[in-house]
Each structure stands twice: as C-alpha cells, then as structure tokens.
Amino acid sequence: MTIKHKAIALFSGGLDSTLAILSVLRQGIDVTAITFLTHFGCDISDKSSCSKDPFSAAEKFGFTVKLCHLADKFIEIVKNPKHGHGRNMNPCIDCRILMLKEAKELMSMTGADFIITGEVVSQRPMSQMRNTIYMIDKEAGVTGIVLRPLSARLLEPTLPETKGVVDRERLYGFHGRSRKPQMELAKEFGLTEYPMPASGCLLTEPNYSYRLNELLEHSPSLSLNDLNLLRLGRHFRMSPTCKVIVGRDEKENDMLEQFAGDDDYLMKVEDFGSPITFLSGECEEAFIPLAASICARYSDARHLPEVTVTVFNKTTSYTLKIAAADESLLETYRIEKKNRVLTVKI
C-alpha cells in the first residue's frame, strides 16, 4: 500500500507561500496550510482592507487551509523580542520561530511528516539570510524538517529530501529580492491571481509602529480595543493617560463609534462635513474643550470664528462653542513619527 505523506505549510496567501505549496502538492504530498493570524495583520474577512484571500488558491488547487490565531503569544514577542525588532516594531526572527513552533505542534497532532514555508534565501535581510534560517530552525526545534521548496537547492538537504519523500531535483534555487522567477513559475502552475509583494504586517509600517511604541510607553498592558484603535484616524496625546483620535473618513467614523466605551466621549460638528472625534482615558472631561477644538479643526467649519461641536456618549449629549485649533496646537499633541529614531521602551 502506498503511504500518503503529509505536510504542514505556513501560508500567508501570498505568491511565495502558494508556490511552495504547489511545488510539494505536485509530488503527491497531502498539504494542510496554516494561516497564522495576529492583531497586526489585515482582516481576511474584509476584502476591502486585505488584498490576500488565503482560501481562493486553496479552492482552485485543492489543499486545505486552517486559521490559527497567535493572540497573546505574539503580543509578548512584539513587546520583548529576544532577537530584536527590525527597522520598525517588527520582530521578524522571533515571529518566525513562534510560527514554526506552532507548526511543529500541528505536525505532531495531524501526523504530518514535515513543514513547508515559502521563504526565499536573501529575500528579507532580517529573517531570510542563510545563517539566520538555520538559527531559526534550531531555536524552534525543527532542524531538518522544514522544507523551503523555492530555495531548497541553496540549502542543506532536509529529512523529507534525504528520505526520498520529496524529490530535491524538482525543487528550486531562487535567491534574492527579484520576483521574476516566481512569476514565471506561477505561469507554469496556472496561478494567475496573487497579491503584489507586501508584508501585510502593520509592524513594518513606520507610523503604526511609532504609535504602538508610544502607546506601550504609557500603557504596557494592551487591550484588543487599544490595538484596533491604533489602526484608525489621527492620534493625539492629551496626557499620559488620555488620547484623542480623529476619524479620516466615514468608515473610520463608524468604527470609532463602535469602539467607544461607556466612559468615552465622541464629538462631531453638526450640519458640516465632520470627523468623529474620540476622547478616551483618565481625566478626560478636562480635555473636552481641547478635543472639541481639534474636532472643529478637521471639520468643514474650520474657517468659522466659532464652531458648535456636539459632545456625546452613551448617557449624555450637549454642544460646545469653540474656535478651531490651529496647526501649532495640533503639532503639540499629535502622535506622529517625525524623522526620529524609534527607541522601544516597555
């Protein structure tokens, strides 16, 4: 009886991870793809905010996708990564180690023989250099069982190769940042729809990373609500315990209203185009006039000498007449990276 070998694949939905899976599928291996979710990736249920649908390729080519949320495990390595952050708040090496550890557990649970990733040697300077790849495997406890089909010929043979489970000659030796070889391979496989190269991780974005680092300085214990709010609007720090967030469009306005708690205040300018302005934190009532002036500044009534701002929450609503904030005031409170070196302080 022919033994059907199994593999667990780390699957982002991007071009490289899809090609890695297809390269192994065509050798008769049963592949279960795992898409790891964090609080810092795109929402795969929202096609308007996420360019990657991990299920479309699976449906077309016949492999299974399972979702696995890394949750608090990932937040902890973002705060204190053993191997440090990248250019921003991205803990790429520790992230890869965590994912491989989780994949190893799933491999044991499902009786799989090895793990697949779409990594390409030297494509990313922090986590995909040859020596770093070997170090990551060692720390994750997966030495010899991680197959990287796109660069396999540039790496030491893995156990599935030496045991004849996978034919090394049918794998590849891709190297560096160019995606031309992958695009050619995609044509060969009939893979016509895939996202353009991008990390999909908010932790690689300078402004988001700056906001996150700033939040950690004032509130080391992050809530899911805190992390969701970091994605939205313009941010202003009123005090160590109080923030203002100003929506940038209708979608963000709606989301700010949804995230508002019983003790938070919302503001808007009636009868003019206006953002929703969100005020949250301790002693927030003392900052209502300042938050209202910021709300007025971003409304279509900003040029009026006095603007009427509606202030409301779950239990109260009233109006406040105030002048719109000027640019110097905004600059005083705005949370924004201004060509400064990011220093992580937890």
Buried (B, 14 or more C-beta within 10 A) or exposed (E): EEEEBBBBBBBBBBBBBBBBBBBBBEBEBBBBBBBBBBBBBBEBEEEEEBBBBBBBBBEBBEBEBBEBEBEEEBBBBBBEBEBEBBEBBBBBBBBBBBBBBBBBEBBEEEEBBBBBBBBBBBBBEBBBBBEBBBBBBEBBEBBBBBBBBBBBBBBEBBBBBEEEBBEBEEBBEBBEEEBEBBEEBBEEBEBEEBBEEEBBBBBBBBBBBBBBBBBBBEBEEBEEEBBBBBBBBBBBBBBEEBBBBBBEEEEBBEBBBEBBEEBBBBBBBEEBEBBBBBBBBEEBEEBBEBBBBBBBBBBEBBEBEEBBBBBBBEEEEEBBEBBBBEEEBBEEBBBBBEEEEBEBEE
